[in-house]
Amino acid sequence: MTFSLSGPLGGTIACHCTQCRRQSGHYFAAVGAPRSAVAIPETKDLVWYRSSDIARRGFCRRCGSTLFWDPFEGEVTEVALGALDAPTGLTLERHVHVASKGDYYQITDGLPQDET
């Protein structure tokens, strides 16, 4: 499945919430993009899963890759950094939901950390 991003992107995050950790196997690294900046020319391989009352997650039907975290409210979709072709020119900016992080690792990169 292919998609492209255009225009200015938001910040990059590492989400440590329980759902992201279970879905990704660790934490979910993503960049915020206005929904209008995400172009998906062919959607037959895109599958949406309603993961909570506030958001859905987008996956590739062919390979199973996690691609998007898309809240029902607001205009920003979080796009998986691992789904982008290099070089991205992006760097991780902050950690979120660190109160839910796994007990098997420490966050030691010195980036800002939000409890929620």
Secondary structure, 3 states (H helix, E strand, C coil): CCCEECCCCCCEEEECCHHHHHHHCCCEEEEEEEHHHEECCCCCCEEEEECCCCEEEEEECCCCCEEEEEECCCCEEEEEHHHCCCCCCCCCCEEECHHHCCCCCCCCCCCCECCC
